[in-house]
């Protein structure tokens, strides 16, 4: 009898854990626009216990590798330059492979298919949405933040943006409703 009760208890915990994970609400979102101001995609951000998971869906990019970074200002208009530089309160060098980096805004590259579509998930411990993490920077400070997509891939070393080229997409990060 005792074994059945323990087994049932473990089963109930596993089922309830799966149900909770499937119902987890995002902490923030972003709507990407292109330089013409047209909507081209979305980003959904979830706060985890040690970092932020970012799900990105974008259409209309040139096929191939594109840099994507977290920028320090929650603005995309009048031009994408309004988003400022990377989130970088500690003044670290740019680049995931740089021994003096990375800065808080650095993320891995994303890849657009032959049709220009992107579906990617990125994870970073360098920022937080709702739960302060040691060494991480807030996405929601006094001027917010944005996700910016570049024309080319990031080599993760070259200063200041890894040779990533111009800004081709931008999305202001806003708290989920």
Z-matrix of the N, CA and C atoms (Angstrom, degrees):
N
C 1 1.446
C 2 1.510 1 110.91
N 3 1.313 2 117.69 1 -42.79
C 4 1.454 3 120.61 2 -178.19
C 5 1.530 4 111.64 3 -61.53
N 6 1.330 5 118.66 4 -42.00
C 7 1.460 6 122.13 5 -179.57
C 8 1.521 7 111.25 6 -61.21
N 9 1.319 8 117.24 7 -41.16
C 10 1.459 9 120.42 8 179.59
C 11 1.525 10 110.44 9 -64.49
N 12 1.293 11 116.70 10 -40.55
C 13 1.458 12 120.71 11 -179.35
C 14 1.530 13 110.31 12 -64.87
N 15 1.344 14 118.05 13 -44.15
C 16 1.459 15 121.63 14 178.32
C 17 1.520 16 109.88 15 -62.86
N 18 1.312 17 118.99 16 -45.53
C 19 1.452 18 122.96 17 179.89
C 20 1.524 19 110.54 18 -60.62
N 21 1.308 20 117.54 19 -44.26
C 22 1.455 21 121.81 20 178.41
C 23 1.519 22 110.29 21 -62.03
N 24 1.334 23 116.81 22 -42.36
C 25 1.463 24 120.65 23 179.31
C 26 1.524 25 111.95 24 -62.26
N 27 1.340 26 117.84 25 -42.54
C 28 1.463 27 121.45 26 178.57
C 29 1.517 28 109.67 27 -64.91
N 30 1.333 29 117.34 28 -42.35
C 31 1.464 30 121.29 29 178.53
C 32 1.516 31 111.50 30 -60.54
N 33 1.301 32 117.54 31 -41.58
C 34 1.468 33 121.27 32 -179.42
C 35 1.526 34 110.59 33 -65.85
N 36 1.329 35 117.96 34 -38.96
C 37 1.458 36 121.04 35 178.65
C 38 1.525 37 109.98 36 -65.64
N 39 1.329 38 118.12 37 -43.79
C 40 1.456 39 120.72 38 -180.00
C 41 1.525 40 110.92 39 -63.09
N 42 1.304 41 117.87 40 -42.62
C 43 1.462 42 120.42 41 179.39
C 44 1.513 43 111.50 42 -65.21
N 45 1.324 44 117.29 43 -43.01
C 46 1.458 45 118.38 44 -179.17
C 47 1.524 46 110.80 45 -68.28
N 48 1.324 47 118.61 46 -34.53
C 49 1.464 48 120.99 47 177.03
C 50 1.511 49 111.60 48 -64.96
N 51 1.329 50 118.28 49 -40.15
C 52 1.461 51 121.55 50 178.06
C 53 1.514 52 110.89 51 -65.52
N 54 1.314 53 117.04 52 -40.97
C 55 1.457 54 120.16 53 -179.45
C 56 1.519 55 110.78 54 -64.06
N 57 1.326 56 117.89 55 -40.21
C 58 1.456 57 121.29 56 179.88
C 59 1.529 58 110.07 57 -65.76
N 60 1.327 59 118.78 58 -45.49
C 61 1.464 60 121.29 59 -178.81
C 62 1.523 61 110.91 60 -61.83
N 63 1.330 62 118.14 61 -39.01
C 64 1.457 63 121.88 62 179.99
C 65 1.516 64 112.87 63 -68.61
N 66 1.337 65 117.51 64 -21.53
C 67 1.457 66 121.56 65 -177.26
C 68 1.524 67 113.04 66 -104.09
N 69 1.314 68 118.74 67 4.66
C 70 1.464 69 122.01 68 -176.65
C 71 1.528 70 110.37 69 -61.44
N 72 1.319 71 115.79 70 130.16
C 73 1.457 72 121.93 71 -178.53
C 74 1.528 73 110.49 72 -88.19
N 75 1.330 74 117.23 73 140.57
C 76 1.460 75 118.72 74 176.40
C 77 1.519 76 111.03 75 -65.34
N 78 1.320 77 115.78 76 151.79
C 79 1.462 78 121.56 77 179.51
C 80 1.523 79 111.89 78 -88.80
N 81 1.356 80 116.81 79 -25.98
C 82 1.460 81 120.61 80 -177.46
C 83 1.523 82 109.25 81 -158.00
N 84 1.332 83 115.11 82 163.46
C 85 1.459 84 121.79 83 177.23
C 86 1.528 85 109.48 84 -141.93
N 87 1.316 86 115.98 85 166.80
C 88 1.466 87 122.13 86 173.13
C 89 1.522 88 107.65 87 -147.04
N 90 1.318 89 116.12 88 143.35
C 91 1.459 90 122.78 89 175.61
C 92 1.529 91 107.46 90 -109.57
N 93 1.329 92 117.21 91 113.84
C 94 1.462 93 121.03 92 -178.82
C 95 1.525 94 110.75 93 -77.14
N 96 1.340 95 115.20 94 141.34
C 97 1.456 96 122.04 95 171.05
C 98 1.522 97 108.21 96 -124.40
N 99 1.333 98 115.98 97 157.79
C 100 1.464 99 120.86 98 174.22
C 101 1.533 100 108.55 99 -94.44
N 102 1.332 101 119.05 100 177.29
C 103 1.468 102 120.12 101 -178.20
C 104 1.537 103 114.39 102 -59.99
N 105 1.319 104 117.74 103 -20.29
C 106 1.459 105 121.55 104 177.34
C 107 1.529 106 112.16 105 -85.96
N 108 1.331 107 117.22 106 -1.61
C 109 1.456 108 121.73 107 179.05
C 110 1.517 109 114.78 108 86.26
N 111 1.335 110 117.74 109 8.47
C 112 1.462 111 122.37 110 179.88
C 113 1.525 112 110.42 111 -85.57
N 114 1.330 113 116.40 112 141.73
C 115 1.451 114 120.85 113 176.80
C 116 1.514 115 111.32 114 -66.95
N 117 1.350 116 116.28 115 130.90
C 118 1.465 117 119.85 116 -179.78
C 119 1.526 118 113.38 117 -127.04
N 120 1.345 119 118.13 118 -1.62
C 121 1.453 120 117.39 119 179.36
C 122 1.511 121 113.68 120 164.29
N 123 1.335 122 113.91 121 -172.65
C 124 1.458 123 120.91 122 -175.80
C 125 1.530 124 110.63 123 -139.69
N 126 1.309 125 113.84 124 159.36
C 127 1.464 126 121.90 125 169.15
C 128 1.519 127 106.86 126 -131.77
N 129 1.318 128 115.85 127 139.94
C 130 1.451 129 122.15 128 176.81
C 131 1.521 130 106.93 129 -123.46
N 132 1.332 131 116.78 130 130.77
C 133 1.456 132 121.64 131 -176.31
C 134 1.521 133 110.25 132 -118.33
N 135 1.325 134 116.05 133 132.16
C 136 1.458 135 122.66 134 175.74
C 137 1.517 136 108.58 135 -117.53
N 138 1.329 137 116.39 136 136.30
C 139 1.460 138 121.17 137 174.60
C 140 1.517 139 108.61 138 -84.62
N 141 1.314 140 116.93 139 123.24
C 142 1.456 141 122.06 140 173.93
C 143 1.518 142 109.43 141 -102.11
N 144 1.323 143 117.91 142 178.74
C 145 1.458 144 120.40 143 -178.49
C 146 1.531 145 113.70 144 -66.93
N 147 1.350 146 117.87 145 -21.73
C 148 1.464 147 120.10 146 -176.96
C 149 1.526 148 113.10 147 -132.21
N 150 1.329 149 118.07 148 7.05
C 151 1.451 150 119.75 149 -178.00
C 152 1.517 151 111.42 150 176.18
N 153 1.322 152 115.00 151 -168.35
C 154 1.460 153 122.17 152 -175.73
C 155 1.525 154 110.05 153 -121.37
N 156 1.339 155 115.77 154 130.06
C 157 1.459 156 123.11 155 174.22
C 158 1.521 157 107.46 156 -96.62
N 159 1.329 158 117.00 157 128.52
C 160 1.460 159 122.70 158 -177.62
C 161 1.519 160 108.67 159 -119.84
N 162 1.342 161 116.70 160 119.15
C 163 1.463 162 121.83 161 175.83
C 164 1.528 163 107.30 162 -102.18
N 165 1.333 164 116.28 163 125.53
C 166 1.461 165 121.99 164 -175.45
C 167 1.525 166 109.54 165 -119.47
N 168 1.343 167 115.80 166 132.56
C 169 1.472 168 122.67 167 170.81
C 170 1.514 169 107.35 168 -131.47
N 171 1.351 170 116.09 169 118.78
C 172 1.457 171 121.72 170 -177.08
C 173 1.523 172 108.28 171 -136.62
N 174 1.327 173 116.58 172 145.48
C 175 1.464 174 122.51 173 175.84
C 176 1.524 175 108.91 174 -125.14
N 177 1.326 176 115.93 175 156.43
C 178 1.460 177 120.68 176 172.31
C 179 1.512 178 116.15 177 86.67
N 180 1.325 179 118.74 178 13.34
C 181 1.462 180 120.89 179 175.92
C 182 1.522 181 109.54 180 -86.35
N 183 1.325 182 117.30 181 162.31
C 184 1.455 183 119.85 182 172.02
C 185 1.531 184 107.61 183 -69.77
N 186 1.337 185 117.54 184 145.15
C 187 1.462 186 119.33 185 179.54
C 188 1.533 187 111.65 186 -59.52
N 189 1.332 188 115.51 187 144.74
C 190 1.460 189 120.63 188 176.00
C 191 1.507 190 113.73 189 115.17
N 192 1.324 191 114.01 190 -162.77
C 193 1.463 192 123.40 191 -172.90
C 194 1.532 193 111.10 192 -80.12
N 195 1.344 194 115.39 193 138.37
C 196 1.463 195 122.79 194 176.62
C 197 1.526 196 109.24 195 -137.88
N 198 1.326 197 115.53 196 136.62
C 199 1.463 198 120.10 197 172.65
C 200 1.520 199 108.40 198 -75.75
N 201 1.323 200 115.85 199 148.09
C 202 1.459 201 122.47 200 171.92
C 203 1.524 202 106.55 201 -137.57
N 204 1.327 203 116.07 202 131.94
C 205 1.460 204 120.88 203 -175.71
C 206 1.521 205 110.85 204 -135.78
N 207 1.313 206 115.96 205 156.39
C 208 1.460 207 122.57 206 172.31
C 209 1.525 208 108.12 207 -91.99
N 210 1.327 209 116.15 208 119.94
C 211 1.464 210 121.39 209 -176.96
C 212 1.515 211 111.33 210 -103.26
N 213 1.342 212 115.38 211 154.24
C 214 1.459 213 123.47 212 -166.84
C 215 1.520 214 116.25 213 -76.62
N 216 1.329 215 118.94 214 -11.30
C 217 1.467 216 120.91 215 -177.81
C 218 1.523 217 109.34 216 -126.02
N 219 1.300 218 116.63 217 132.04
C 220 1.464 219 122.51 218 179.19
C 221 1.514 220 111.88 219 -80.71
N 222 1.333 221 115.94 220 65.37
C 223 1.463 222 121.47 221 179.28
C 224 1.525 223 109.10 222 -148.90
N 225 1.322 224 115.97 223 138.72
C 226 1.464 225 120.82 224 176.01
C 227 1.528 226 111.39 225 -121.54
N 228 1.302 227 117.43 226 -12.79
C 229 1.457 228 120.62 227 -177.02
C 230 1.514 229 109.42 228 -119.96
N 231 1.304 230 121.99 229 147.03
C 232 1.459 231 126.46 230 14.50
C 233 1.525 232 113.40 231 -77.54
N 234 1.305 233 117.99 232 -22.71
C 235 1.470 234 119.65 233 172.56
C 236 1.527 235 107.91 234 -139.37
N 237 1.300 236 116.46 235 169.81
C 238 1.462 237 119.62 236 -175.46
C 239 1.527 238 112.66 237 -68.08
N 240 1.321 239 117.42 238 -14.11
C 241 1.463 240 121.11 239 174.82
C 242 1.521 241 111.79 240 -63.95
N 243 1.349 242 116.39 241 -20.50
C 244 1.466 243 121.08 242 179.06
C 245 1.525 244 111.71 243 -62.32
N 246 1.336 245 117.66 244 -20.05
C 247 1.470 246 120.70 245 -179.74
C 248 1.523 247 112.44 246 -77.68
N 249 1.330 248 117.26 247 -4.34
C 250 1.456 249 120.77 248 177.95
C 251 1.518 250 112.94 249 68.26
N 252 1.329 251 115.33 250 -158.74
C 253 1.456 252 121.56 251 178.27
C 254 1.526 253 110.84 252 -88.56
N 255 1.310 254 115.01 253 -170.38
C 256 1.469 255 120.30 254 179.67
C 257 1.524 256 111.43 255 -66.40
N 258 1.319 257 115.72 256 155.17
C 259 1.465 258 120.26 257 168.20
C 260 1.525 259 105.58 258 -63.04
N 261 1.338 260 116.25 259 122.32
C 262 1.458 261 119.01 260 -173.03
C 263 1.534 262 111.19 261 -162.42
N 264 1.338 263 117.59 262 60.02
C 265 1.467 264 118.66 263 -176.43
C 266 1.527 265 113.90 264 -63.14
N 267 1.326 266 118.70 265 -23.82
C 268 1.461 267 121.42 266 -178.45
C 269 1.517 268 114.02 267 -90.47
N 270 1.348 269 117.43 268 -3.80
C 271 1.458 270 120.38 269 179.22
C 272 1.513 271 114.92 270 70.65
N 273 1.332 272 118.03 271 28.21
C 274 1.465 273 121.54 272 179.65
C 275 1.527 274 110.50 273 -70.53
N 276 1.308 275 117.32 274 158.14
C 277 1.469 276 122.45 275 174.35
C 278 1.521 277 108.98 276 -72.41
N 279 1.333 278 115.27 277 152.98
C 280 1.461 279 120.69 278 177.06
C 281 1.527 280 110.27 279 -71.26
N 282 1.331 281 115.28 280 147.11
C 283 1.452 282 120.42 281 167.70
C 284 1.509 283 115.38 282 119.03
N 285 1.336 284 115.19 283 124.02
C 286 1.462 285 120.97 284 177.14
C 287 1.524 286 111.82 285 -64.09
N 288 1.343 287 117.86 286 -22.80
C 289 1.465 288 121.56 287 179.94
C 290 1.524 289 112.67 288 -104.41
N 291 1.304 290 117.43 289 2.84
C 292 1.455 291 121.83 290 -178.43
C 293 1.526 292 110.01 291 -81.13
N 294 1.337 293 118.89 292 127.02
C 295 1.464 294 120.15 293 179.55
C 296 1.526 295 113.68 294 -62.92
N 297 1.345 296 117.91 295 -18.82
C 298 1.459 297 121.87 296 177.57
C 299 1.533 298 111.13 297 -101.53
N 300 1.308 299 117.45 298 14.94
C 301 1.462 300 122.99 299 -179.39
C 302 1.508 301 108.77 300 -130.84
N 303 1.288 302 116.54 301 -162.56
C 304 1.456 303 128.78 302 -0.93
C 305 1.531 304 111.62 303 -84.99
N 306 1.330 305 115.43 304 167.66
C 307 1.458 306 118.31 305 170.80
C 308 1.529 307 108.51 306 -83.43
N 309 1.320 308 117.44 307 169.65
C 310 1.469 309 121.32 308 -174.56
C 311 1.524 310 113.03 309 -67.54
N 312 1.324 311 118.07 310 -19.51
C 313 1.466 312 121.16 311 -178.11
C 314 1.508 313 114.55 312 -90.83
N 315 1.330 314 118.00 313 -6.67
C 316 1.463 315 120.83 314 -177.73
C 317 1.526 316 111.63 315 -71.46
N 318 1.333 317 115.48 316 134.87
C 319 1.460 318 122.93 317 177.00
C 320 1.524 319 108.85 318 -136.96
N 321 1.329 320 118.26 319 160.80
C 322 1.468 321 120.25 320 173.72
C 323 1.532 322 110.69 321 -64.99
N 324 1.325 323 116.18 322 158.79
C 325 1.461 324 121.22 323 177.25
C 326 1.520 325 111.44 324 -67.14
N 327 1.332 326 115.07 325 158.10
C 328 1.454 327 122.29 326 170.53
C 329 1.532 328 107.77 327 -112.84
N 330 1.325 329 117.26 328 161.91
C 331 1.459 330 121.86 329 -176.83
C 332 1.520 331 109.81 330 -127.39
N 333 1.340 332 116.19 331 128.44
C 334 1.461 333 122.09 332 176.19
C 335 1.522 334 108.62 333 -94.28
N 336 1.319 335 115.72 334 137.65
C 337 1.467 336 121.84 335 178.75
C 338 1.531 337 110.46 336 -70.26
N 339 1.314 338 116.64 337 179.39
C 340 1.461 339 121.98 338 177.04
C 341 1.520 340 111.88 339 -57.74
N 342 1.334 341 117.34 340 -26.80
C 343 1.464 342 121.23 341 179.01
C 344 1.528 343 112.23 342 -91.42
N 345 1.334 344 117.75 343 0.73
C 346 1.456 345 122.03 344 177.90
C 347 1.512 346 114.70 345 86.10
N 348 1.336 347 116.92 346 12.86
C 349 1.461 348 121.72 347 -178.66
C 350 1.524 349 111.59 348 -94.94
N 351 1.335 350 115.25 349 143.42
C 352 1.463 351 122.15 350 178.12
C 353 1.515 352 108.73 351 -127.36
N 354 1.306 353 116.67 352 133.60
C 355 1.468 354 124.03 353 164.73
C 356 1.521 355 105.13 354 -133.99
N 357 1.327 356 115.80 355 117.45
C 358 1.460 357 119.55 356 -175.99
C 359 1.515 358 110.10 357 -147.51
N 360 1.336 359 115.40 358 155.14
C 361 1.453 360 121.85 359 170.88
C 362 1.512 361 108.00 360 -124.50
N 363 1.324 362 114.76 361 131.33
C 364 1.453 363 122.50 362 -179.29
C 365 1.524 364 108.17 363 -123.15
N 366 1.320 365 116.44 364 150.44
C 367 1.463 366 120.92 365 179.11
C 368 1.515 367 108.37 366 -132.21
N 369 1.324 368 116.10 367 136.06
C 370 1.454 369 120.48 368 177.76
C 371 1.524 370 110.66 369 -140.57
N 372 1.313 371 114.99 370 140.25
C 373 1.467 372 121.18 371 174.77
C 374 1.526 373 110.69 372 -100.05
N 375 1.337 374 117.61 373 3.19
C 376 1.458 375 122.39 374 -173.22
C 377 1.529 376 114.06 375 -88.99
N 378 1.337 377 117.64 376 -6.94
C 379 1.466 378 122.06 377 178.31
C 380 1.519 379 108.82 378 -137.06
N 381 1.332 380 115.32 379 167.55
C 382 1.455 381 119.47 380 172.42
C 383 1.518 382 109.48 381 -143.12
N 384 1.350 383 114.99 382 154.68
C 385 1.455 384 121.32 383 178.08
C 386 1.521 385 109.37 384 -98.90
N 387 1.335 386 117.45 385 -53.65
C 388 1.462 387 120.81 386 -173.98
C 389 1.521 388 114.69 387 -125.33
N 390 1.313 389 118.48 388 -18.72
C 391 1.457 390 120.48 389 -176.69
C 392 1.514 391 109.93 390 -122.60
N 393 1.320 392 116.83 391 111.67
C 394 1.458 393 120.98 392 -179.78
C 395 1.520 394 110.30 393 -56.33
N 396 1.311 395 116.02 394 131.95
C 397 1.450 396 123.31 395 179.35
C 398 1.530 397 107.11 396 -121.65
N 399 1.328 398 119.22 397 134.73
C 400 1.468 399 119.87 398 -179.48
C 401 1.527 400 111.81 399 -54.10
N 402 1.328 401 116.03 400 130.19
C 403 1.459 402 121.78 401 179.45
C 404 1.514 403 115.06 402 82.03
N 405 1.326 404 117.52 403 -6.53
C 406 1.464 405 121.20 404 -179.07
C 407 1.530 406 110.23 405 -95.41
N 408 1.314 407 115.86 406 153.96
C 409 1.468 408 121.85 407 179.79
C 410 1.530 409 109.32 408 -104.60
N 411 1.319 410 117.30 409 147.59
C 412 1.470 411 119.88 410 179.00
C 413 1.530 412 111.67 411 -74.80
N 414 1.333 413 116.79 412 141.65
C 415 1.461 414 120.27 413 172.12
C 416 1.523 415 110.72 414 -79.06
N 417 1.340 416 116.48 415 -27.74
C 418 1.455 417 120.78 416 -178.11
C 419 1.520 418 111.19 417 -109.51
N 420 1.330 419 115.45 418 72.59
C 421 1.459 420 120.35 419 171.93
C 422 1.529 421 107.29 420 -93.55
N 423 1.328 422 118.29 421 -162.27
C 424 1.471 423 121.12 422 -173.71
C 425 1.531 424 114.19 423 -62.15
N 426 1.346 425 118.79 424 -26.57
C 427 1.471 426 119.41 425 179.58
C 428 1.520 427 113.61 426 -119.19
N 429 1.330 428 118.08 427 14.32
C 430 1.455 429 121.90 428 174.52
C 431 1.519 430 113.14 429 69.90
N 432 1.336 431 115.93 430 -160.89
C 433 1.461 432 121.94 431 179.65
C 434 1.525 433 109.42 432 -157.03
N 435 1.322 434 115.09 433 168.38
C 436 1.467 435 121.35 434 -178.39
C 437 1.519 436 109.56 435 -142.89
N 438 1.315 437 115.82 436 157.34
C 439 1.460 438 123.02 437 169.85
C 440 1.522 439 107.02 438 -101.22
N 441 1.327 440 116.97 439 130.15
C 442 1.462 441 121.19 440 -179.02
C 443 1.528 442 109.11 441 -123.15
N 444 1.337 443 115.70 442 133.03
C 445 1.462 444 123.23 443 177.33
C 446 1.524 445 107.82 444 -104.48
N 447 1.336 446 116.36 445 136.17
C 448 1.464 447 121.89 446 -178.47
C 449 1.530 448 111.36 447 -107.16
N 450 1.329 449 116.03 448 163.23
C 451 1.464 450 123.05 449 -176.19
C 452 1.518 451 113.19 450 -67.03
N 453 1.327 452 117.43 451 -29.91
C 454 1.465 453 121.82 452 -177.08
C 455 1.528 454 110.02 453 -127.24
N 456 1.312 455 114.50 454 173.77
C 457 1.458 456 120.34 455 176.69
C 458 1.523 457 111.75 456 -74.93
N 459 1.302 458 115.27 457 160.76
C 460 1.464 459 124.48 458 178.17
C 461 1.524 460 107.67 459 -95.89
N 462 1.341 461 117.36 460 128.17
C 463 1.469 462 119.44 461 177.06
C 464 1.528 463 112.06 462 -82.23
N 465 1.329 464 117.52 463 -3.61
C 466 1.461 465 125.90 464 174.75
C 467 1.530 466 115.18 465 66.88
N 468 1.348 467 116.78 466 16.65
C 469 1.454 468 120.63 467 178.10
C 470 1.529 469 111.51 468 -137.35
N 471 1.330 470 117.62 469 -50.77
C 472 1.467 471 123.02 470 -173.71
C 473 1.525 472 111.38 471 -58.60
N 474 1.354 473 115.74 472 138.47
C 475 1.464 474 121.89 473 179.57
C 476 1.528 475 109.60 474 -93.23
N 477 1.322 476 120.78 475 144.44
C 478 1.458 477 124.91 476 1.27
C 479 1.531 478 114.05 477 -95.35
N 480 1.361 479 119.18 478 -14.05
C 481 1.475 480 119.56 479 -174.75
C 482 1.523 481 113.76 480 -129.09
N 483 1.303 482 117.81 481 23.49
C 484 1.455 483 120.07 482 175.01
C 485 1.512 484 115.06 483 71.47
N 486 1.352 485 117.78 484 23.63
C 487 1.460 486 120.46 485 -179.93
C 488 1.513 487 113.29 486 68.28
N 489 1.330 488 117.29 487 25.72
C 490 1.465 489 121.95 488 -171.85
C 491 1.528 490 114.71 489 -77.99
N 492 1.310 491 118.53 490 -8.93
C 493 1.458 492 120.29 491 177.13
C 494 1.521 493 113.44 492 77.47
N 495 1.333 494 114.82 493 -167.11
C 496 1.458 495 121.93 494 -175.20
C 497 1.513 496 113.86 495 -65.19
N 498 1.316 497 114.29 496 167.22
C 499 1.463 498 122.14 497 -179.94
C 500 1.530 499 108.94 498 -89.74
N 501 1.334 500 116.32 499 122.94
C 502 1.475 501 120.34 500 -176.18
C 503 1.522 502 112.63 501 -115.22
N 504 1.322 503 117.97 502 -6.42
C 505 1.451 504 122.25 503 178.26
C 506 1.517 505 110.16 504 -157.06
N 507 1.334 506 115.57 505 146.62
C 508 1.465 507 119.76 506 -179.33
C 509 1.520 508 108.84 507 -150.08
N 510 1.326 509 115.72 508 141.29
C 511 1.457 510 121.75 509 176.26
C 512 1.522 511 111.11 510 -141.48
N 513 1.310 512 116.86 511 123.23
C 514 1.460 513 121.51 512 176.41
C 515 1.514 514 108.32 513 -73.72
N 516 1.328 515 117.76 514 131.14
C 517 1.466 516 122.67 515 179.96
C 518 1.522 517 108.47 516 -85.15
N 519 1.327 518 115.73 517 125.27
C 520 1.472 519 121.25 518 -179.29
C 521 1.530 520 109.48 519 -126.42
N 522 1.330 521 117.83 520 149.74
C 523 1.471 522 119.57 521 177.38
C 524 1.526 523 110.33 522 -62.83
N 525 1.316 524 116.72 523 146.23
C 526 1.466 525 120.83 524 175.65
C 527 1.521 526 109.50 525 -69.74
N 528 1.307 527 115.13 526 149.58
C 529 1.464 528 120.73 527 -179.27
C 530 1.501 529 111.74 528 -72.70
